[in-house]
Amino acid sequence: MTMRAGAAEVVITPPVGTLLDGYSGREGGAAGVHDDLHARALVIDDGTTSAAIVSCDLIGIDRRLVATVRERASAATGIPASNIMVAATHTHAGPAGLRRDLDEPLTEVMARTIAGAIQTAHRDLRPAVLKAGRGSVDSVSQNRRDPDGPFDDALRVLLFDSPDSRDGAVASVVNFACHPTVLYRTNMLVSADYPGHAIRTVRNVLGEAPVLFLNGACGDVNPAWIEQRHDEAARVGSIVGSEAARRLQELRPLGQQHKVWSIRWDELTDKEVQSGELVSAPRIRVASRNVAVPLRKLAPPAWYDEHLAGLERQRAKLPPGDQEGLRRVMEQVTRYRTERTVAERIRIDDEPRYVHPEVQAIALGGGCVILGLPGEFFVATGRRIQQDAGIPHLPVACYANHYIGYVVPKHEFAAGGYESGVTVLDETAEEALRAAALDLLREVTG
């Protein structure tokens, strides 16, 4: 089979004044635009099956937005709606989408523009070869729950190259796991944060072919910033982008022979390039599944109100200078306030309630699959899926097709903390979604 690929890029920057998402306590709308937000679409076709992958500079992807994009793009291109993946980079300097829904006019503009990018990429379909590689970036990430805890330094790249690499690439994919939170809530300018700078760094080296940034399992991974400023986002992005560009450049000659000049014998000899892998037997297979995931059981908001009032009375009675007592009280206050917020988001009753998020796998050929997960997964989950699946090239794209919040491993609930406090999901959610992901990976590679 011969693979064809096409790509397109569109601007999705919201108007100045649009409410920004990502941080509580942020007041007012965007004061301006530091750098544009984009949606970047990749369409692939093996002659029998076609699929599309879109990366959007948004904090999250609402299920309604995905459904509208799929419906419109499918009608215009013939790509099955179920074969379209729409993922977010998770920038915290973009329009609302998590704590509040996108307003209807902006949702319509986003849906039309993103679907249009898929249509443009479909019109751009041309012969391509897929090359896959891997690099490492260990200086820009840290585990935010445990300074000595794990983070993923792996940087995975896919290059959709022209059959003759001298004709230029069609598109590339960069997969790295780190929260785009170099910029803090005090920032009121629209920005793609470090992924935007990483993409610009790649394009400065490889040319203007679209670059899709797929954020990985980074629910407990933050950037190791020096200052939360735009120039720091550029620094972090340039480090990630430089490693991606280096690995992508090394992939360009794959399938060709390097020439080495022998001074001793005054002749040219061939040398095989071993800097990545040329993905053989391109065959697109797509599978998805909606997984029943139970929601947490929490007390009604009134229960938290009563106990928060009691904690406030307890705090008032603390003797002056009792820092340890104050710490214990405020720790409980933070926990109850967080759980109360979650309790308001889900109806409290005696019956288990479920959400049904989608997990999606798109196989591109021998040993190469893109896995779409619908929320914020911990680095340990991403690593375990990749290890158990045993697939050589497995970019995990979180924030894909829906946003269900933090998916916390069962053993992490006992440790407490922000992620386990704000999740709306039961402690069995991670295991259920991980098992579904592995089932789908076996299905598309079997």
C-alpha positions as CSV (number, residue, x, y, z in Angstrom):
1,M,0.0,0.0,0.0
2,T,1.1,3.6,-0.7
3,M,0.4,6.2,2.0
4,R,-0.7,9.7,1.2
5,A,-0.7,12.5,3.6
6,G,-1.8,16.1,3.7
7,A,-1.6,18.9,6.3
8,A,-3.0,22.3,7.0
9,E,-2.7,25.0,9.7
10,V,-5.3,27.6,10.6
11,V,-5.4,30.4,13.2
12,I,-7.9,30.0,16.1
13,T,-7.0,33.0,18.2
14,P,-10.0,34.3,20.0
15,P,-11.0,38.0,20.1
16,V,-9.4,40.3,22.7
17,G,-11.6,40.3,25.8
18,T,-12.3,36.6,25.6
19,L,-12.2,34.9,29.1
20,L,-9.1,32.9,29.6
21,D,-9.1,29.5,31.2
22,G,-6.6,27.4,33.2
23,Y,-6.4,29.1,36.6
24,S,-8.9,29.9,39.3
25,G,-8.8,33.5,40.5
26,R,-8.1,34.9,37.0
27,E,-10.4,37.9,36.5
28,G,-11.3,39.7,33.2
29,G,-10.7,38.8,29.6
30,A,-7.6,38.6,27.4
31,A,-5.9,42.0,27.3
32,G,-4.2,41.1,24.0
33,V,-2.4,38.5,22.0
34,H,1.2,37.5,22.6
35,D,1.2,34.8,19.9
36,D,-1.5,33.2,17.8
37,L,-3.3,30.0,18.6
38,H,-3.5,27.4,15.8
39,A,-5.3,24.2,14.8
40,R,-3.1,21.9,12.8
41,A,-4.6,19.1,10.9
42,L,-3.0,15.9,9.4
43,V,-4.9,13.6,7.1
44,I,-3.6,10.2,6.1
45,D,-4.9,7.7,3.5
46,D,-3.6,4.3,2.6
47,G,-5.9,3.8,-0.4
48,T,-8.6,2.0,1.6
49,T,-8.9,3.8,4.9
50,S,-8.4,7.5,5.8
51,A,-8.1,9.3,9.1
52,A,-7.4,12.7,10.5
53,I,-5.6,14.0,13.5
54,V,-5.9,17.6,14.7
55,S,-3.9,19.4,17.4
56,C,-5.5,22.6,18.7
57,D,-3.9,25.3,20.9
58,L,-6.7,25.0,23.5
59,I,-6.9,24.0,27.1
60,G,-9.3,21.2,26.4
61,I,-11.6,19.8,23.8
62,D,-15.4,19.8,24.6
63,R,-17.2,16.7,23.4
64,R,-19.8,18.9,21.6
65,L,-17.1,20.7,19.6
66,V,-15.5,17.3,18.6
67,A,-18.9,16.0,17.4
68,T,-19.5,19.1,15.3
69,V,-16.0,19.1,13.8
70,R,-16.3,15.4,13.0
71,E,-19.8,15.8,11.4
72,R,-18.7,18.7,9.2
73,A,-15.3,17.3,8.2
74,S,-16.7,13.9,7.4
75,A,-19.5,15.3,5.2
76,A,-16.9,17.4,3.3
77,T,-14.2,14.8,2.9
78,G,-15.7,11.3,3.3
79,I,-13.4,10.5,6.2
80,P,-15.4,8.5,8.7
81,A,-16.3,10.6,11.7
82,S,-15.0,7.9,14.0
83,N,-11.6,8.2,12.3
84,I,-11.1,11.8,13.3
85,M,-9.1,12.7,16.5
86,V,-9.2,16.2,17.9
87,A,-6.7,16.9,20.7
88,A,-5.7,20.0,22.7
89,T,-2.2,21.1,23.6
90,H,-3.6,22.2,27.0
91,T,-2.4,25.8,27.0
92,H,-3.5,27.8,30.0
93,A,-3.4,31.0,28.1
94,G,-6.3,30.3,25.7
95,P,-10.1,30.6,25.7
96,A,-12.4,28.9,28.2
97,G,-13.1,25.2,27.9
98,L,-12.7,23.6,31.3
99,R,-14.1,25.7,34.1
100,R,-16.7,27.2,31.8
101,D,-17.9,26.2,28.4
102,L,-16.9,28.1,25.2
103,D,-19.7,30.6,24.4
104,E,-21.8,29.5,21.5
105,P,-20.6,32.1,18.9
106,L,-16.9,31.1,19.6
107,T,-17.8,27.4,19.5
108,E,-19.3,27.9,16.1
109,V,-16.2,29.7,14.8
110,M,-13.9,27.1,16.3
111,A,-15.9,24.2,14.8
112,R,-16.0,25.8,11.3
113,T,-12.3,26.7,11.3
114,I,-11.1,23.3,12.6
115,A,-13.3,21.4,10.2
116,G,-12.0,23.6,7.5
117,A,-8.4,22.7,8.3
118,I,-9.2,19.0,7.9
119,Q,-10.8,19.8,4.5
120,T,-7.7,21.7,3.4
121,A,-5.4,18.9,4.5
122,H,-7.6,16.4,2.7
123,R,-7.2,18.4,-0.6
124,D,-3.4,18.4,0.0
125,L,-3.1,14.6,0.0
126,R,0.0,13.5,-1.7
127,P,2.4,10.5,-1.6
128,A,4.3,10.2,1.6
129,V,6.5,7.9,3.6
130,L,6.4,7.7,7.4
131,K,9.5,7.9,9.5
132,A,9.6,7.6,13.3
133,G,12.2,8.5,15.9
134,R,12.7,9.3,19.5
135,G,14.8,11.8,21.5
136,S,15.2,12.9,25.1
137,V,14.6,16.2,27.0
138,D,15.3,15.9,30.7
139,S,15.9,19.6,31.7
140,V,12.5,21.2,31.4
141,S,10.1,18.9,33.4
142,Q,9.5,17.9,37.0
143,N,7.0,15.9,38.8
144,R,4.8,18.4,40.6
145,R,3.5,16.0,43.3
146,D,6.9,14.7,44.3
147,P,10.2,16.5,43.4
148,D,11.9,13.2,43.2
149,G,9.0,11.5,41.4
150,P,9.0,10.4,37.8
151,F,8.6,12.4,34.6
152,D,8.9,11.4,31.0
153,D,11.9,12.7,29.2
154,A,11.0,10.8,26.0
155,L,10.3,13.0,23.0
156,R,8.7,11.1,20.1
157,V,8.6,12.4,16.5
158,L,6.9,11.3,13.4
159,L,7.9,12.6,10.0
160,F,5.5,12.4,7.0
161,D,8.1,12.9,4.3
162,S,7.9,13.1,0.6
163,P,9.2,10.0,-1.2
164,D,12.1,12.0,-2.4
165,S,13.1,13.9,0.8
166,R,14.5,16.7,-1.3
167,D,10.9,17.7,-2.1
168,G,10.2,18.7,1.5
169,A,8.2,17.2,4.3
170,V,4.4,17.1,4.3
171,A,4.1,17.3,8.1
172,S,5.6,16.2,11.4
173,V,4.3,15.2,14.8
174,V,6.0,16.0,18.1
175,N,4.9,14.2,21.2
176,F,6.1,15.3,24.7
177,A,4.6,15.2,28.1
178,C,4.7,18.4,30.1
179,H,2.0,20.9,31.3
180,P,2.0,24.1,29.3
181,T,2.0,26.2,32.5
182,V,5.2,28.3,32.1
183,L,2.8,31.2,32.0
184,Y,0.9,31.9,35.3
185,R,-2.6,33.3,36.0
186,T,-1.2,36.8,36.1
187,N,-0.6,36.5,32.3
188,M,-3.6,38.1,30.5
189,L,-2.2,37.6,26.9
190,V,-3.3,34.8,24.6
191,S,-0.5,32.4,24.0
192,A,0.2,28.8,23.0
193,D,2.8,28.7,25.8
194,Y,6.0,26.6,25.3
195,P,4.5,24.2,22.7
196,G,4.0,27.2,20.3
197,H,7.6,28.1,20.7
198,A,8.7,24.5,20.2
199,I,6.8,24.4,16.9
200,R,8.4,27.6,15.7
201,T,11.8,26.2,16.5
202,V,11.1,23.0,14.4
203,R,9.8,25.1,11.5
204,N,12.9,27.3,11.6
205,V,14.9,24.2,10.8
206,L,12.7,22.0,8.7
207,G,10.7,24.6,6.8
208,E,7.0,25.5,6.7
209,A,5.4,22.1,6.8
210,P,2.8,22.0,9.7
211,V,4.0,20.6,13.0
212,L,1.4,18.9,15.3
213,F,2.2,19.0,19.0
214,L,0.5,16.2,20.9
215,N,0.8,16.6,24.7
216,G,1.4,13.3,26.5
217,A,0.6,12.0,30.0
218,C,1.5,15.1,32.0
219,G,-1.2,15.2,34.7
220,D,1.5,15.3,37.4
221,V,4.3,16.9,35.3
222,N,5.0,20.7,35.3
223,P,7.7,22.7,33.5
224,A,10.8,23.5,35.5
225,W,10.6,27.2,34.9
226,I,12.9,30.0,36.2
227,E,10.3,32.7,35.9
228,Q,6.8,32.5,34.7
229,R,7.2,34.9,31.8
230,H,6.9,34.8,28.0
231,D,10.6,34.7,27.4
232,E,10.8,31.7,29.7
233,A,8.1,30.0,27.7
234,A,10.3,30.7,24.6
235,R,13.3,29.2,26.4
236,V,11.6,26.0,27.4
237,G,9.9,25.7,23.9
238,S,13.2,26.2,22.2
239,I,14.8,23.3,24.2
240,V,12.0,21.0,23.3
241,G,11.8,22.2,19.7
242,S,15.6,21.9,19.2
243,E,15.6,18.2,20.2
244,A,12.6,17.6,18.0
245,A,14.2,19.4,15.1
246,R,17.4,17.4,15.5
247,R,15.6,14.1,15.5
248,L,13.4,15.0,12.6
249,Q,16.4,16.1,10.6
250,E,18.1,12.8,11.3
251,L,15.0,11.0,9.9
252,R,15.1,12.9,6.5
253,P,17.7,10.5,4.9
254,L,16.1,7.3,6.1
255,G,15.6,4.9,3.2
256,Q,18.6,6.4,1.4
257,Q,22.3,5.7,1.6
258,H,24.8,8.2,3.1
259,K,27.9,8.7,1.0
260,V,31.2,8.5,2.8
261,W,34.4,9.7,1.1
262,S,37.4,7.5,1.8
263,I,40.6,9.6,1.5
264,R,42.8,6.5,1.6
265,W,41.1,4.9,-1.4
266,D,39.9,8.1,-3.1
267,E,36.4,6.7,-3.5
268,L,32.8,7.0,-2.3
269,T,31.2,4.2,-0.2
270,D,27.7,3.8,1.0
271,K,26.7,3.9,4.7
272,E,23.3,2.8,6.0
273,V,21.5,5.4,8.1
274,Q,20.3,4.1,11.5
275,S,18.9,7.2,13.3
276,G,15.3,6.1,13.3
277,E,12.8,3.8,11.6
278,L,11.1,3.8,8.3
279,V,7.6,2.6,9.1
280,S,6.9,-0.2,6.7
281,A,3.6,-1.6,5.4
282,P,1.5,1.6,5.9
283,R,-1.9,0.5,6.8
284,I,-4.4,2.7,8.7
285,R,-6.6,1.0,11.2
286,V,-8.8,2.9,13.7
287,A,-10.6,1.7,16.7
288,S,-12.4,3.6,19.5
289,R,-14.5,2.8,22.6
290,N,-16.6,4.7,25.0
291,V,-15.7,3.5,28.5
292,A,-18.1,3.6,31.4
293,V,-16.3,5.4,34.2
294,P,-18.0,5.9,37.6
295,L,-18.0,9.3,39.2
296,R,-16.9,9.9,42.7
297,K,-19.3,9.7,45.6
298,L,-19.2,13.0,47.6
299,A,-21.3,14.5,50.3
300,P,-23.8,17.2,49.3
301,P,-22.5,20.8,49.2
302,A,-24.4,21.7,52.4
303,W,-22.4,19.1,54.3
304,Y,-19.2,20.9,53.3
305,D,-20.6,24.3,54.2
306,E,-21.4,23.1,57.7
307,H,-17.9,21.6,58.2
308,L,-16.1,24.5,56.7
309,A,-17.9,26.8,59.1
310,G,-16.7,24.5,62.0
311,L,-13.2,24.7,60.7
312,E,-13.4,28.5,60.6
313,R,-14.4,28.5,64.3
314,Q,-11.6,26.1,65.1
315,R,-9.1,28.4,63.3
316,A,-10.3,31.4,65.3
317,K,-9.7,29.6,68.6
318,L,-6.1,28.7,67.7
319,P,-3.5,30.4,70.0
320,P,-1.3,33.0,68.4
321,G,1.7,31.5,66.8
322,D,0.4,28.0,66.5
323,Q,1.6,27.5,62.9
324,E,1.3,23.7,63.1
325,G,-2.3,23.9,64.2
326,L,-3.0,26.5,61.5
327,R,-1.4,24.2,58.9
328,R,-3.6,21.3,59.8
329,V,-6.8,23.3,59.8
330,M,-6.0,25.0,56.5
331,E,-5.1,21.7,54.9
332,Q,-8.5,20.4,55.8
333,V,-10.1,23.6,54.6
334,T,-8.4,23.3,51.2
335,R,-9.6,19.7,50.9
336,Y,-13.2,20.5,51.8
337,R,-13.3,23.5,49.5
338,T,-12.0,21.5,46.6
339,E,-14.4,18.6,47.2
340,R,-17.3,21.0,47.6
341,T,-16.5,22.5,44.2
342,V,-16.4,19.0,42.7
343,A,-19.7,18.1,44.5
344,E,-21.4,21.1,42.8
345,R,-20.3,19.8,39.4
346,I,-21.9,16.3,39.9
347,R,-25.4,15.5,41.2
348,I,-25.2,13.8,44.5
349,D,-27.4,10.6,44.9
350,D,-27.1,7.1,46.1
351,E,-26.7,5.5,42.7
352,P,-23.3,5.2,40.9
353,R,-23.2,7.6,38.1
354,Y,-21.0,7.3,35.0
355,V,-19.3,9.3,32.3
356,H,-18.5,7.6,29.0
357,P,-15.3,9.1,27.6
358,E,-13.8,7.9,24.3
359,V,-10.5,6.2,24.0
360,Q,-9.2,6.1,20.4
361,A,-6.3,4.4,18.6
362,I,-5.0,5.2,15.1
363,A,-2.5,2.7,13.7
364,L,-0.4,4.1,10.9
365,G,1.7,1.0,9.9
366,G,4.1,-1.5,11.3
367,G,4.8,-0.6,14.9
368,C,3.4,2.9,14.9
369,V,0.1,3.9,16.7
370,I,-1.2,7.2,18.0
371,L,-3.3,6.7,21.1
372,G,-5.9,9.4,22.1
373,L,-6.9,9.7,25.8
374,P,-9.6,12.0,27.1
375,G,-8.1,13.8,30.0
376,E,-5.1,14.4,32.3
377,F,-3.3,11.1,32.9
378,F,-0.3,10.7,35.2
379,V,3.1,10.0,33.7
380,A,3.1,6.5,35.3
381,T,-0.1,5.6,33.4
382,G,1.4,6.7,30.1
383,R,4.5,4.8,30.7
384,R,2.7,1.7,31.8
385,I,0.5,1.7,28.6
386,Q,3.6,2.1,26.4
387,Q,5.4,-0.7,28.3
388,D,2.5,-3.2,28.3
389,A,1.6,-2.5,24.7
390,G,5.1,-3.2,23.4
391,I,4.6,-1.0,20.3
392,P,7.9,0.6,19.2
393,H,6.4,4.0,18.3
394,L,3.4,4.9,20.5
395,P,2.8,8.6,20.9
396,V,0.1,9.1,23.6
397,A,-2.0,12.1,23.0
398,C,-3.9,13.2,26.1
399,Y,-6.6,15.9,26.0
400,A,-8.1,14.1,23.0
401,N,-11.8,14.0,21.9
402,H,-13.1,15.1,25.3
403,Y,-11.9,16.4,28.7
404,I,-12.9,14.5,31.8
405,G,-10.3,16.1,34.2
406,Y,-7.6,14.3,36.1
407,V,-7.5,10.5,35.9
408,V,-5.7,9.6,39.1
409,P,-4.1,6.1,39.7
410,K,-5.8,4.4,42.6
411,H,-2.7,4.4,44.9
412,E,-2.4,8.2,44.5
413,F,-5.7,9.0,46.2
414,A,-4.2,8.1,49.6
415,A,-1.4,10.7,49.0
416,G,-4.0,13.5,48.6
417,G,-3.1,16.6,46.8
418,Y,-4.6,18.8,44.1
419,E,-5.2,16.2,41.4
420,S,-7.0,13.7,43.6
421,G,-8.9,16.5,45.2
422,V,-10.4,18.0,42.1
423,T,-11.1,14.8,40.1
424,V,-14.7,14.0,39.5
425,L,-13.8,10.3,38.8
426,D,-13.9,7.3,41.0
427,E,-10.6,5.7,42.0
428,T,-11.3,2.8,39.5
429,A,-11.3,5.2,36.5
430,E,-7.6,4.9,35.7
431,E,-7.6,1.2,35.6
432,A,-10.7,1.0,33.4
433,L,-9.4,3.5,30.9
434,R,-5.9,1.9,30.8
435,A,-7.4,-1.5,30.2
436,A,-9.5,-0.1,27.4
437,A,-6.5,1.6,25.8
438,L,-4.6,-1.7,25.8
439,D,-7.5,-3.6,24.3
440,L,-7.7,-1.0,21.5
441,L,-4.0,-1.2,20.8
442,R,-4.2,-4.9,20.5
443,E,-7.1,-4.5,18.1
444,V,-5.4,-2.1,15.7
445,T,-2.1,-4.0,15.7
446,G,-3.5,-7.6,15.7
